[in-house]
Amino acid sequence: MPEVLGYEVPAEQGIEIVVDILHSPVLVIDTANGYSDGESERRIAEGVRRAGGLPAGHWIATKVDGKDGDYSGNRVRRSVEESAERLGLDRFPLVYLHDPEFALDQGLDEPGGAVDALIGLRDAGVIEHLGVAGGDVAVMNRFLDLGVFEVLLNHNRYTLVDRSADALFERAAADGLGVVNAAYLGGGLLANPDGPRSYAYRPAADATVEAALALRELCRAHGTDLPTAALQLSLRDPRIHMSVVGFTKRSRLDGLPASVAQELPEEFWTAAEALLPDSRYWLDPPQ
């Protein structure tokens, strides 16, 4: 996804990473119908084939996407069919309604719309669990109000430099939903603050960049690195049941167990909280 990563991952490299993941402790692969126009799902399917099938306990979550301005109920059913064809699956453990904030004019939650189509597929046994995945906190709350989703995925809004999703996660956890935290690196800033100064795929505020740089120094002082601390923030929160980790290189996968296992002292977290930018610099400041 060069539009997100800023570079293209060669097909063979991507497939090999899938094979490696299937032989690792990582149990869930997250994808979407629209990622690189289906190329993500195709590469995952080839990786699964080379690995000899999905190992026991491993599973794939995907997301439905609109296409060419169409996010109707019919389009949602076709999206699931496309994903099934690419991935070689006839049943999905989890399917998300993807990025509804960009299709609010499509009547997603109206009778016969996208949400109804997903409910119908769940009732038919094609989908086991329904989720909603997106960014904008107000929109996520609106779709949780429907009472039909079992899993919430939110991205870029619960990180070392942005807590826009704090109340959203609190609400979802209280309602008994599964909570998935994605893009805890903010689209790259918390992986490498010296790289492009963007956060959540848009220019980052100076305060956000300054916080990331200060957090990196704090990490060094405590014998860790910024990506590990960013992951640990997500892992240590009892409201969060799953954290989405992005891989383009085998080295990231190899280093993951150590990052997961590392425990940081409370004094680190106290100092990190003091570096959190003011909420006016967050993606969705509390109202």
N, C-alpha and C positions, 0 to 999 in steps of 0.2 A: 504494500500500500504506500507508494511513494508520496501520495497526497498527505499522508499522516507522518510517515517516517522521514520523508525528505530524500529517500533513496529507494531503489528497487532491490528486492531480495531475489537472487536468481532462483528459478524453480527448483533445481536440484538441491540447493542449500536449504530451501524451505521444507522440502520433502524429507531430507535427512534429519532435520530438527524434529519433525513429527515422529519419525522412527525412534529417535533418541528419547523423546518425551514418553513414548509408550513403553520404554524400558526403564523408566525412572519412577520415583514416588509421586510424581504429578499425576493426578487421577482424572482431571477434567480438562478437555480442550474446548475453548470458547471461540466461536466463529459467528459469521452472519452470512445470509444469502447475498448481500450486496458488497461484501468485502472484495475489492478488486474484481467486481463483476462476476463473482462466483469462483475466482481462481483460488481463493483461500480454501473453500470446501473441496475443490478438485485436488489440491495438494494434500490436504488432510486425508482424503480417500486413498490416494496413492501411498501415502505413508502407512496407513492402516493395512493396506494390501501387502506392502513389503514386510511389515511386522508380523504378518500371519494372522491378522485380525485384531480386534480390540481385546486386549488382555482382560481377564476377570477384574472387575472393580473399576475399570476405566470407562468413561462415557464422554459423549460430545453434546454440547449445548449450542444451539444455533438461534438465529433471530430472523424474523420475517422483515422484509423490506419492500417499500413501494418501488415502482419503476415507471420512468417517463411520466411523472406526475400522477400516477395512479396508485392509491393506497386503499383501494376498495376491498370489500370482503372477498370478491373474486380474485383480486390480486394476491391477497394473503393466502388463499388456498393454493394458488399457483406457486407462490413463493415456497411454501412447504413442499409441494411436489418437486420443484426444482432442487431443493436441498436434499430431499430423499433420493432423487436420481443421482446427484453428484456423490453423496456420501454412502450410497448403498444401504440406506436404512429404511425400514418400513414403520418404525416407531421411534419417537424422540422422547428422551427422559425430560427435557426442558426446552421450551421454545419461548423466546421473548418477543413482545411487540417492541420494535426497534425505533428509537429516535422519534417518538410521537410529536415532539416539540416542533419539528420541521414539516408537519402535515396536519396541523390543527384545522385547516380548512377542508379536510377530506372526510369529516364526519366519522372519525375513527370509532367513537363510542356511541354512535347512533344505531338504531335498529338495522340489522343487515350489514353493518359496517365491519371494520377490521377486527374489533374486539369480539363481536358476535361470531365471526368466522373462526377465530381461535377457540372460543368456547365450544363451538360445534365440533372442531377437530379433537378437542379434549374429550368431549362426550363420545366421539366415535372411536376413541382409543388410539388415535394416531399420535397424540401428545399426552404425556403423563402429567406434566406440571406447566403452568403458564407463568411467565414473568414479564415485567416491563423494564426496559433498559433505555436510559437516556441521561441527559445532563440537567437541564433546567429544573430546579427544585420545585418551583410552583407547578410546573406541568406534571412532574412525577407525583406530587401530592394529589393533583386532580385525578390521575388515573388510579391511584391507590384508593381514592374515594369510591370507585366502582365496586370494590369488594370482590373482584374476580381473580386478582393476581396473587400468586403464592410466593413469588420471588421478586425482589427489587435489585436491579443493577444500576449503580450511579457512578459516573466517572469524573475525575479531576476535582472533586469537591470534598474529599476528605483526605487531606494530605498534610505534610509538615507546614505548608504555607497557606492553606485554605481549608476552612471548616464549614463551608456553605451547607453541607449535607448533614450537619450534626443533628438538628431537630428532625430532619427527614428520617435518618437512621433510627433515632429514638422512637419515632412514631411507628416505623416498620417493625422494629423489634418488639414493641409493645403489642402490636397486632399479630404477632406470631409469624411474620414473614421471614423467609430466608433473605439475608442481606449480602450483596456482593459489591465489593469495592474495587473499581477498575481505574486504571490510569493513576495509580497512587504516586507515580513519578511526574505527574503533571504534563504528560506528553513529551518528557525529556529533560526539562529544566532540573529536576532533582536527580537525574542520572549524571548530568554534566552541566553545571552552571556556567562553564566557560564556552559552551556551544551556543547555538542560536538562542537569542533571548526571547523565547516564546513560552507561553503557558497555556495549556489546553488549546493548542493549535492557533493561537493568536498572540500578538505582541504582549509581553509581560510588563506589568507595572514596575517601575524602578524599585519600589518598596519590596515587591515580590522577589526580584533578582537579588537585591541586597540581603534579604532574609535567607535565600538559598545559599549565598556565598558564606554568610555567617554560620549557617547550620553546617556547612561542610567543614569549617574550621572547628566547630564544636565536636563533630564526629571524629576528626583527626585527633583531637585532644583526648578522646575516650577510646582510641584504638579501633575505631570502626570506620565505615565509609557512608556517604550520604544515601546511596540506594538501599543499603541494608537498613539504615535507620528509618527510611521512608516505608519500607516493607514492614518493619517491626511495629510502626505506629498502627498499621492496619491489623496486624496479627494479634496485637495485645488488646484490642478492643473487643469485649465479649459480644457486642451487638453484631459484629461482622463475622459472617460464617465462611466466606470465601474471598480471596484476594486474587485478582487477575494479574498475572505476570506475563509480560511480553518477551518473546525470544526472537532474535534474528541470528544469534551466534551460539555455538555449542558451549563456549566458555561461560555464558550467562547461566545456562542450565547446570553446568558442572559446579558453579559457585553457589547455587541456590540452597542446597542443604545447610551450608555453613551460615548463610544469611538467616535462614529460618531458625537455626538453633541458637544464634547469638542472643544473649540477654543483656540489655543495657540497664544500668543502675537508675534508680529514681532521680538522682541528682541530674542525670542527663536529660530526662524528660522534663524536669522543672526548668532547666536552662533552655530547652527547646521551645517550651511553651512561651517563655519570655521573648523569644525571637519571632513568634507568630505575627505576621502583619496585621494591622488594624483591619477590621471587617469591611471597611469601605473599599479595600483592594481585593476582596474575594470576588469570585465569579457571580455569586448570587447573595449579596449582603442581606442579612436578616432585616425584615421590615419592622 
